[in-house]
Amino acid sequence: MVVFEFVDGRHPDLSRPAELRAVLALLARMAEALTPSPLAGIPTVAGKFGPILRSWTRFAEQGAPPDLNRWALRNLERLADLETRWLDRSGGETLLHTDLRSDNL
C-alpha cells in the first residue's frame, strides 16, 4: 500500500454531476503527476493482477458456477475473449490507484 496524504473530509457523491466531474478531473491530474511513476520497482498491473483476473477464461474452460446469471452464460466466450485482451493493454509507466471506488477516494 502506498499512502500519499490523508485529507479530512467526506467521500464524494458520484450521483452529483459536479462531484463526479471533480473526481474525474482529480484522476486526470493524478495520471499526469504520476507519469512516469515516481516510485521504482512497483509491479505492473499485468504482473500483479494478470494471474488472478482470469475468471471468465476459467469459467469458459472449466465450466461456469451454477449461480452465474443467464446473460453471462450466453456471453461467456465473448467475456473470456475480452478478458484476455486487457493484459496487452495494461502496459504503461503510470502509477495507478487500483482500488477506485467512492468510499476510497
SELOFI-997353 format. One line per field, with one value per residue: residue in three letters; x, y negated, z of N, C-alpha, C in turn. Coordinates in steps of 0.02 Angstrom, whole numbers, always signed. Layout:
residu <- [Ala;...]
n_x <- [X;...]
n_y <- [Y;...]
n_z <- [Z;...]
ca_x <- [X;...]
ca_y <- [Y;...]
ca_z <- [Z;...]
c_x <- [X;...]
c_y <- [Y;...]
c_z <- [Z;...]
This chain:
residu <- [Met;Val;Val;Phe;Glu;Phe;Val;Asp;Gly;Arg;His;Pro;Asp;Leu;Ser;Arg;Pro;Ala;Glu;Leu;Arg;Ala;Val;Leu;Ala;Leu;Leu;Ala;Arg;Met;Ala;Glu;Ala;Leu;Thr;Pro;Ser;Pro;Leu;Ala;Gly;Ile;Pro;Thr;Val;Ala;Gly;Lys;Phe;Gly;Pro;Ile;Leu;Arg;Ser;Trp;Thr;Arg;Phe;Ala;Glu;Gln;Gly;Ala;Pro;Pro;Asp;Leu;Asn;Arg;Trp;Ala;Leu;Arg;Asn;Leu;Glu;Arg;Leu;Ala;Asp;Leu;Glu;Thr;Arg;Trp;Leu;Asp;Arg;Ser;Gly;Gly;Glu;Thr;Leu;Leu;His;Thr;Asp;Leu;Arg;Ser;Asp;Asn;Leu]
n_x <- [+43;+25;+22;-19;-68;-174;-331;-441;-615;-760;-826;-843;-999;-1048;-1162;-1195;-1174;-1076;-986;-943;-880;-776;-705;-665;-584;-484;-429;-376;-277;-199;-153;-73;+23;+79;+146;+295;+294;+333;+392;+507;+518;+389;+263;+192;+23;-21;+72;+43;-98;-133;-117;-224;-343;-435;-558;-669;-611;-572;-700;-752;-669;-674;-802;-947;-999;-1143;-1232;-1215;-1273;-1396;-1368;-1228;-1192;-1236;-1148;-1022;-906;-873;-846;-736;-646;-632;-575;-447;-384;-353;-230;-133;-158;-126;-3;+117;+178;+127;+91;-36;-197;-270;-389;-513;-654;-799;-796;-664;-596]
n_y <- [+58;-110;-265;-428;-550;-596;-667;-765;-749;-709;-566;-568;-603;-520;-524;-653;-770;-876;-835;-713;-761;-832;-728;-654;-750;-762;-632;-636;-734;-665;-558;-627;-683;-567;-504;-485;-345;-394;-306;-178;-6;+39;+160;+206;+185;+294;+390;+400;+424;+503;+648;+679;+620;+695;+755;+766;+833;+950;+998;+1021;+1123;+1223;+1232;+1146;+1069;+1129;+1027;+922;+785;+782;+697;+682;+816;+838;+754;+796;+844;+731;+640;+705;+692;+550;+531;+585;+490;+377;+386;+358;+225;+160;+108;-18;-169;-233;-267;-186;-205;-74;-37;-103;-174;-251;-258;-255;-363]
n_z <- [+0;-38;+31;+2;+54;+187;+183;+270;+267;+169;+80;-99;-181;-308;-383;-400;-522;-520;-422;-475;-591;-529;-466;-580;-641;-545;-550;-679;-661;-569;-649;-738;-650;-598;-699;-777;-662;-498;-412;-397;-449;-430;-454;-614;-675;-750;-708;-572;-562;-670;-660;-575;-617;-705;-717;-809;-916;-851;-815;-943;-986;-886;-843;-790;-634;-544;-510;-597;-692;-826;-936;-929;-947;-1080;-1145;-1117;-1190;-1262;-1156;-1100;-1205;-1211;-1087;-1102;-1177;-1099;-1036;-1133;-1152;-1038;-1013;-972;-893;-785;-615;-533;-456;-395;-338;-358;-298;-232;-91;-65;-103]
ca_x <- [+0;+59;-22;+12;-88;-242;-366;-502;-672;-808;-820;-884;-1064;-1040;-1226;-1198;-1130;-1019;-937;-915;-831;-718;-667;-632;-530;-429;-397;-335;-217;-157;-121;-20;+76;+109;+175;+306;+287;+388;+417;+541;+507;+318;+243;+143;-45;-23;+111;+10;-166;-142;-129;-286;-403;-445;-618;-709;-574;-578;-769;-760;-630;-689;-873;-969;-1032;-1215;-1271;-1198;-1335;-1407;-1333;-1158;-1185;-1242;-1092;-961;-849;-856;-815;-669;-604;-618;-531;-378;-357;-333;-159;-95;-172;-113;+64;+124;+226;+92;+73;-109;-240;-304;-447;-556;-724;-814;-776;-591;-569]
ca_y <- [+0;-174;-318;-491;-601;-591;-731;-763;-767;-655;-533;-602;-576;-517;-536;-725;-784;-918;-795;-666;-798;-847;-665;-639;-799;-743;-572;-658;-766;-612;-522;-670;-689;-503;-477;-415;-330;-419;-252;-124;+62;+55;+209;+185;+210;+362;+434;+410;+449;+549;+718;+691;+593;+741;+794;+782;+885;+1011;+1022;+1048;+1185;+1273;+1232;+1089;+1087;+1139;+966;+870;+764;+805;+654;+701;+882;+829;+714;+820;+845;+660;+613;+734;+660;+483;+536;+598;+430;+323;+391;+322;+153;+135;+82;-90;-189;-274;-237;-184;-191;-14;-21;-162;-170;-315;-258;-251;-423]
ca_z <- [+0;-39;+52;-14;+102;+211;+181;+308;+227;+158;+16;-149;-201;-381;-417;-411;-579;-503;-385;-522;-632;-487;-459;-644;-651;-499;-578;-736;-633;-540;-704;-763;-599;-583;-760;-758;-590;-458;-370;-434;-427;-419;-505;-664;-664;-778;-665;-507;-566;-727;-642;-536;-651;-761;-701;-868;-953;-812;-822;-1011;-993;-835;-826;-750;-572;-555;-498;-645;-724;-895;-984;-927;-978;-1152;-1170;-1084;-1235;-1276;-1096;-1094;-1256;-1188;-1029;-1123;-1209;-1055;-1020;-1184;-1149;-970;-1007;-964;-841;-736;-551;-534;-399;-421;-298;-364;-280;-198;-20;-60;-134]
c_x <- [+45;+7;+13;-5;-160;-273;-431;-560;-720;-796;-863;-949;-1063;-1106;-1236;-1149;-1068;-965;-905;-863;-768;-674;-630;-575;-470;-392;-354;-272;-170;-119;-63;+39;+113;+136;+238;+301;+347;+420;+447;+520;+436;+297;+192;+75;-49;+15;+76;-57;-178;-155;-195;-349;-416;-510;-659;-676;-580;-649;-779;-726;-654;-763;-890;-1000;-1108;-1256;-1254;-1261;-1336;-1370;-1259;-1146;-1189;-1181;-1024;-900;-825;-821;-745;-621;-585;-568;-458;-345;-329;-259;-116;-103;-156;-42;+64;+169;+194;+80;-2;-139;-283;-364;-495;-628;-738;-794;-701;-558;-569]
c_y <- [-61;-227;-384;-544;-587;-660;-724;-785;-708;-623;-569;-565;-577;-524;-611;-743;-826;-878;-743;-701;-814;-785;-649;-687;-782;-681;-589;-692;-714;-575;-563;-673;-624;-467;-516;-407;-358;-366;-197;-56;+81;+106;+180;+214;+282;+411;+450;+445;+499;+621;+730;+666;+633;+781;+812;+837;+952;+1041;+1053;+1115;+1241;+1277;+1175;+1112;+1090;+1076;+909;+851;+782;+763;+673;+769;+877;+795;+737;+820;+774;+628;+640;+703;+589;+483;+547;+536;+378;+326;+352;+247;+123;+110;+7;-105;-233;-235;-243;-176;-133;+7;-81;-143;-230;-315;-253;-309;-480]
c_z <- [+0;-20;+39;+38;+123;+212;+220;+264;+221;+90;-35;-162;-278;-419;-430;-467;-562;-466;-430;-566;-592;-477;-523;-658;-606;-526;-638;-712;-602;-595;-732;-714;-587;-644;-776;-682;-552;-413;-413;-406;-413;-473;-554;-646;-690;-733;-599;-513;-622;-707;-606;-571;-714;-753;-762;-909;-917;-818;-891;-1019;-947;-816;-779;-685;-583;-547;-546;-684;-798;-946;-987;-959;-1054;-1183;-1143;-1129;-1251;-1216;-1087;-1145;-1235;-1131;-1050;-1152;-1161;-1037;-1069;-1180;-1081;-960;-999;-906;-788;-672;-544;-464;-421;-380;-298;-349;-235;-125;-11;-96;-84]
